[in-house]
Amino acid sequence: MSIHEQLIIRPIQPDDAEDQYATVTDPRIAVNLMQLPSMEFTQTKEWIEKAKPGHHQLVAELNGRNIGAVNISQYQHPRMRHTGSLGIMVNPDYWGQGVGSALMAAILDLADNWLNLFRVQLSVYTHNTAAIRLYERFGFTSEGVQRKLVFGDGRYFDALHMARLRFQDAFPTSSPAPPSPSRRQPAKVTIRPPRYPDDREDLYRLFRHPAVARTTLHLPSQEIDFVDTRFKKADPGIYRFVAVADDNVVGSAALLQSQNPRARHSALLVMMVYPDYWGMGIGTQLMAALMDLTDNWLNLVRVDLEVNTDNPTAVHLYEKFGFVIEGTKKMHAYGDGRMVDSYFMARIRE
């Protein structure tokens, strides 16, 4: 009887923890994941037992032993529910025996026929050629390379970002954009950290403006408790500035430093400016403040961001500060009546 005839693909369960831990801490596996070799058993146990919205996990069982696992996390953001992020591992004792293919077939059946996902994405280190070939067999294609994404085994790893798309031609990809801002004299602007609750109303007006929502992942229906949740306290790894002009907050920018020990050299950058103040150089001032923070205080190696491909003004601003396009996420988010692609960009400090 072949291994395929004996293999059982099923949902994960709490008593899989021992086998799962043995696989995830194997040095041949750990080097290809985001965990540390010092990962403790209780972390694996908690990861299995703690149900997370949109998270689905399957395992490959052979003769009563868990020899591999795959998971898909459906994005819970309302504008990205068409997307899932995939991760997979197989115990090295069973490499090359089709276990990965069985797990991939099962999880993609779930993605297509039950979750109705249009985009499934993953990241794989560029040195992991066997995994890349597996993903290509299942229809994943490269979208770009994220440089120095993770540190491990004494070096930085680059990661290939891949995606598998369905119904790519079924959605509109453009809608009328707001008129381009005319060039104006720079406003007198103060850049400072946010002050809650003093800035509450101004930030709320900024986040829910339709033109801001179009160029970010926000919604014009955003309620004010969104501001409260974000600004009532400063969570670890979040560093923020606001731009004040005419006694109002008219821009906001933030760095979200990764809390994963192997990626603390990196941070995600997000920024927005109220449309009435576009073209006044406010984005440039916010970016300058953030770049000073990254280089002279946080000593970050990598700063990355995502920007809609139909937002050339923002792309040009980021390029001025040394960001380069690493790739394009197709069908990244739905909003303002179109399914928009996004560039992922990064600035690397050698």
C-alpha positions as CSV (number, residue, x, y, z in Angstrom):
1,M,0.0,0.0,0.0
2,S,1.4,3.4,-1.0
3,I,1.8,6.3,1.4
4,H,-1.0,8.1,-0.5
5,E,-3.4,5.3,0.2
6,Q,-2.6,5.5,3.9
7,L,-2.5,9.3,4.3
8,I,-5.4,11.0,6.0
9,I,-5.9,14.7,5.6
10,R,-8.0,16.1,8.5
11,P,-8.5,19.2,10.7
12,I,-5.9,19.7,13.4
13,Q,-6.7,18.7,17.0
14,P,-5.1,19.4,20.4
15,D,-3.4,16.0,20.6
16,D,-1.4,16.8,17.5
17,A,0.8,19.2,19.6
18,E,3.6,16.7,20.2
19,D,4.1,15.7,16.6
20,Q,3.6,19.3,15.4
21,Y,6.2,20.5,17.9
22,A,8.7,17.9,16.7
23,T,8.3,19.1,13.1
24,V,8.4,22.8,13.7
25,T,11.5,22.7,15.9
26,D,13.5,20.4,13.5
27,P,16.4,22.6,12.3
28,R,15.7,21.7,8.7
29,I,12.2,23.2,9.1
30,A,13.0,26.1,11.5
31,V,15.3,27.7,8.9
32,N,12.4,28.0,6.5
33,L,9.8,29.4,9.0
34,M,9.5,32.6,11.1
35,Q,9.9,30.8,14.5
36,L,13.1,30.6,16.6
37,P,14.8,27.3,17.4
38,S,14.1,28.1,21.0
39,M,10.4,27.9,20.5
40,E,8.7,26.2,23.5
41,F,6.2,23.4,23.5
42,T,3.6,25.6,25.2
43,Q,3.7,28.0,22.2
44,T,2.8,25.2,19.8
45,K,0.1,23.9,22.1
46,E,-1.4,27.4,22.4
47,W,-1.2,28.0,18.6
48,I,-3.2,24.8,18.0
49,E,-5.8,25.3,20.7
50,K,-6.5,29.0,20.3
51,A,-9.2,29.4,17.6
52,K,-8.6,32.5,15.4
53,P,-11.2,34.0,13.1
54,G,-10.7,32.9,9.5
55,H,-7.9,30.5,10.4
56,H,-8.2,26.9,9.0
57,Q,-5.6,24.2,9.8
58,L,-5.3,20.7,8.3
59,V,-2.8,18.0,9.0
60,A,-1.5,14.9,7.2
61,E,-1.8,11.8,9.4
62,L,0.1,8.6,8.6
63,N,-0.2,5.6,10.9
64,G,-1.5,7.8,13.7
65,R,1.2,10.3,13.4
66,N,1.0,14.0,12.3
67,I,3.7,14.3,9.6
68,G,2.7,17.6,8.1
69,A,0.4,20.6,8.4
70,V,-1.0,23.3,6.2
71,N,-3.1,26.4,7.2
72,I,-4.9,29.2,5.4
73,S,-5.9,32.5,7.1
74,Q,-8.7,34.4,5.4
75,Y,-8.3,38.1,5.9
76,Q,-10.9,39.6,8.1
77,H,-10.6,43.1,6.8
78,P,-13.8,43.8,4.9
79,R,-12.0,45.0,1.8
80,M,-9.7,41.9,1.7
81,R,-12.0,39.0,2.5
82,H,-11.3,37.6,-0.9
83,T,-7.7,36.8,0.1
84,G,-6.1,34.1,2.2
85,S,-2.5,33.6,3.3
86,L,-1.1,30.1,3.2
87,G,1.6,28.3,5.2
88,I,2.8,24.7,5.0
89,M,5.4,22.3,6.5
90,V,6.2,18.6,6.2
91,N,8.3,16.6,8.6
92,P,11.7,16.2,6.8
93,D,11.6,12.4,7.3
94,Y,8.7,12.4,4.7
95,W,10.1,14.9,2.1
96,G,9.8,13.9,-1.5
97,Q,6.9,11.5,-0.9
98,G,4.0,13.7,-2.0
99,V,2.8,14.7,1.4
100,G,3.1,18.4,0.5
101,S,1.1,17.9,-2.6
102,A,-1.7,16.2,-0.7
103,L,-1.9,19.0,1.8
104,M,-1.8,21.7,-0.9
105,A,-4.6,20.0,-2.8
106,A,-6.8,19.8,0.3
107,I,-6.3,23.4,1.4
108,L,-6.8,24.8,-2.1
109,D,-10.1,22.8,-2.3
110,L,-11.1,24.5,0.9
111,A,-10.0,27.9,-0.5
112,D,-11.9,27.5,-3.9
113,N,-15.0,25.5,-3.1
114,W,-15.8,26.5,0.5
115,L,-14.3,29.9,1.3
116,N,-14.6,31.2,-2.3
117,L,-11.2,33.0,-2.1
118,F,-10.1,34.8,-5.3
119,R,-6.5,35.3,-4.1
120,V,-4.3,33.0,-2.1
121,Q,-0.8,34.3,-1.3
122,L,2.3,33.1,0.5
123,S,6.0,34.0,1.1
124,V,8.8,31.5,0.7
125,Y,12.5,32.1,1.2
126,T,14.3,32.3,-2.1
127,H,16.7,29.5,-1.1
128,N,13.8,27.0,-0.7
129,T,13.7,25.8,-4.3
130,A,11.8,22.6,-3.5
131,A,8.9,24.5,-1.9
132,I,8.9,27.0,-4.8
133,R,8.5,24.2,-7.3
134,L,5.6,22.8,-5.3
135,Y,3.8,26.1,-5.3
136,E,4.3,26.6,-9.0
137,R,2.8,23.2,-9.7
138,F,-0.4,24.5,-7.9
139,G,-0.6,27.6,-10.0
140,F,1.3,30.1,-7.8
141,T,3.4,32.7,-9.6
142,S,6.0,35.2,-8.4
143,E,4.9,38.7,-7.6
144,G,8.3,40.0,-6.4
145,V,11.1,39.5,-3.9
146,Q,11.1,41.1,-0.5
147,R,14.7,41.8,0.4
148,K,16.1,41.1,3.9
149,L,12.7,40.1,5.2
150,V,13.8,37.9,8.0
151,F,17.0,37.2,10.0
152,G,18.0,33.7,10.9
153,D,20.8,31.2,10.9
154,G,23.3,34.1,11.0
155,R,22.1,35.9,7.9
156,Y,19.2,37.9,6.3
157,F,16.8,35.9,4.1
158,D,15.0,37.3,1.0
159,A,11.5,36.0,0.4
160,L,9.7,35.4,-2.8
161,H,6.1,36.6,-2.7
162,M,3.8,34.4,-4.6
163,A,0.0,34.3,-5.3
164,R,-2.6,32.2,-7.0
165,L,-5.5,34.1,-8.5
166,R,-9.1,33.2,-9.6
167,F,-11.5,35.4,-11.6
168,Q,-8.9,38.0,-12.2
169,D,-10.9,39.4,-15.2
170,A,-14.3,39.5,-13.4
171,F,-13.8,42.8,-11.5
172,P,-13.5,46.4,-12.6
173,T,-9.9,47.6,-12.1
174,S,-10.4,51.3,-12.3
175,S,-12.8,54.0,-11.2
176,P,-12.7,57.8,-11.5
177,A,-10.0,59.1,-9.2
178,P,-10.2,62.5,-7.4
179,P,-8.6,65.3,-9.4
180,S,-4.8,65.6,-9.0
181,P,-3.9,68.2,-6.5
182,S,-2.6,71.5,-7.8
183,R,0.8,72.7,-6.6
184,R,0.4,75.1,-3.8
185,Q,2.7,76.9,-1.4
186,P,3.6,74.6,1.5
187,A,1.3,75.1,4.5
188,K,2.9,76.0,7.8
189,V,3.0,72.6,9.4
190,T,3.9,71.2,12.8
191,I,4.9,67.5,13.0
192,R,4.3,66.0,16.4
193,P,3.1,62.8,18.1
194,P,-0.7,62.4,18.3
195,R,-2.5,63.7,21.4
196,Y,-5.5,61.7,22.4
197,P,-8.3,62.7,22.9
198,D,-7.5,66.2,21.6
199,D,-6.9,65.0,18.1
200,R,-9.9,62.5,18.1
201,E,-12.3,64.4,15.8
202,D,-9.6,65.5,13.4
203,L,-8.3,62.0,13.0
204,Y,-11.8,60.7,12.5
205,R,-12.4,63.2,9.7
206,L,-9.2,62.1,8.1
207,F,-9.7,58.3,8.3
208,R,-13.2,58.3,6.8
209,H,-12.7,60.7,3.9
210,P,-13.6,58.8,0.7
211,A,-10.4,60.0,-1.1
212,V,-8.3,58.8,1.8
213,A,-10.1,55.5,2.0
214,R,-9.5,55.0,-1.8
215,T,-5.7,55.3,-1.3
216,T,-5.6,53.2,1.9
217,L,-7.5,50.2,3.4
218,H,-9.9,52.4,5.3
219,L,-13.7,52.6,4.8
220,P,-15.8,55.8,4.5
221,S,-18.2,54.1,6.9
222,Q,-15.5,53.9,9.6
223,E,-17.0,54.7,13.0
224,I,-15.3,56.9,15.6
225,D,-14.5,54.1,18.0
226,F,-11.9,53.0,15.3
227,V,-9.9,56.1,16.4
228,D,-10.4,55.3,20.0
229,T,-9.1,51.7,19.5
230,R,-6.0,52.9,17.7
231,F,-5.0,56.0,19.7
232,K,-6.2,55.5,23.2
233,K,-2.9,53.8,24.0
234,A,0.3,53.3,22.2
235,D,0.9,49.6,21.6
236,P,4.5,48.2,21.5
237,G,6.3,48.8,18.2
238,I,3.9,51.5,17.0
239,Y,5.5,55.0,16.4
240,R,3.3,57.8,15.1
241,F,3.4,61.4,14.0
242,V,0.6,63.7,12.9
243,A,0.8,66.9,10.8
244,V,-1.0,70.0,12.2
245,A,-1.9,72.9,9.9
246,D,-4.5,75.6,10.6
247,D,-4.9,74.2,14.1
248,N,-6.2,70.9,12.7
249,V,-4.6,67.5,12.3
250,V,-4.4,67.1,8.5
251,G,-2.1,64.1,8.2
252,S,-1.0,61.0,10.0
253,A,1.9,58.6,9.5
254,A,3.1,55.6,11.5
255,L,5.8,52.9,11.7
256,L,4.7,49.4,12.8
257,Q,7.8,47.6,13.9
258,S,7.6,43.9,13.7
259,Q,7.4,42.2,17.1
260,N,8.7,38.9,15.7
261,P,12.2,38.5,17.1
262,R,13.5,37.5,13.6
263,A,12.0,40.6,11.9
264,R,12.6,43.3,14.4
265,H,14.9,45.0,12.0
266,S,11.9,45.9,9.9
267,A,8.7,48.0,10.1
268,L,5.7,48.7,8.0
269,L,5.0,52.4,7.0
270,V,1.5,53.8,6.7
271,M,0.6,57.4,5.9
272,M,-2.3,59.6,4.8
273,V,-3.0,63.3,4.2
274,Y,-6.4,65.1,4.2
275,P,-7.2,65.8,0.5
276,D,-7.6,69.6,1.0
277,Y,-3.9,69.7,1.9
278,W,-2.6,67.5,-0.9
279,G,0.2,69.1,-2.9
280,M,1.5,71.2,0.0
281,G,4.5,69.1,0.9
282,I,2.9,67.7,4.1
283,G,3.6,64.1,3.0
284,T,7.3,65.0,2.5
285,Q,7.5,66.4,6.0
286,L,5.8,63.3,7.6
287,M,8.2,61.0,5.6
288,A,11.2,63.0,6.7
289,A,10.2,62.6,10.4
290,L,9.6,58.9,10.0
291,M,12.9,58.3,8.2
292,D,14.8,60.2,10.9
293,L,13.1,57.9,13.4
294,T,14.0,54.7,11.5
295,D,17.7,55.6,10.9
296,N,18.7,57.6,13.9
297,W,16.6,56.1,16.7
298,L,15.3,52.7,15.8
299,N,18.2,51.6,13.6
300,L,15.9,49.7,11.3
301,V,17.3,47.8,8.3
302,R,14.1,47.4,6.3
303,V,11.1,49.7,6.0
304,D,8.3,48.5,3.7
305,L,4.9,49.8,2.6
306,E,2.1,49.0,0.2
307,V,0.6,51.6,-2.2
308,N,-2.1,51.3,-4.9
309,T,-0.7,51.2,-8.4
310,D,-3.1,53.9,-9.4
311,N,-1.7,56.3,-6.9
312,P,1.4,57.7,-8.8
313,T,1.8,60.7,-6.6
314,A,2.4,58.6,-3.6
315,V,4.7,56.3,-5.5
316,H,6.8,59.2,-6.5
317,L,6.9,60.5,-2.9
318,Y,8.2,57.2,-1.6
319,E,10.8,56.9,-4.4
320,K,12.1,60.3,-3.3
321,F,12.9,58.7,0.1
322,G,14.7,55.7,-1.3
323,F,11.9,53.2,-1.6
324,V,11.9,50.9,-4.6
325,I,9.2,48.7,-6.0
326,E,9.8,45.1,-5.1
327,G,6.7,43.7,-6.8
328,T,3.0,43.9,-7.4
329,K,0.1,42.3,-5.5
330,K,-2.6,41.6,-8.0
331,M,-6.2,41.9,-6.8
332,H,-4.9,43.2,-3.5
333,A,-8.0,45.1,-2.2
334,Y,-11.5,46.0,-3.3
335,G,-12.7,49.6,-2.8
336,D,-14.2,52.6,-4.6
337,G,-15.8,50.3,-7.1
338,R,-12.6,48.6,-8.3
339,M,-10.3,45.7,-7.5
340,V,-7.0,47.4,-7.1
341,D,-3.4,46.1,-7.5
342,S,-0.8,47.4,-5.1
343,Y,3.0,47.8,-5.3
344,F,5.0,46.5,-2.3
345,M,7.9,48.8,-1.8
346,A,10.9,48.8,0.6
347,R,13.8,50.9,1.6
348,I,16.9,48.9,2.7
349,R,19.6,50.4,4.9
350,E,22.9,48.6,4.3
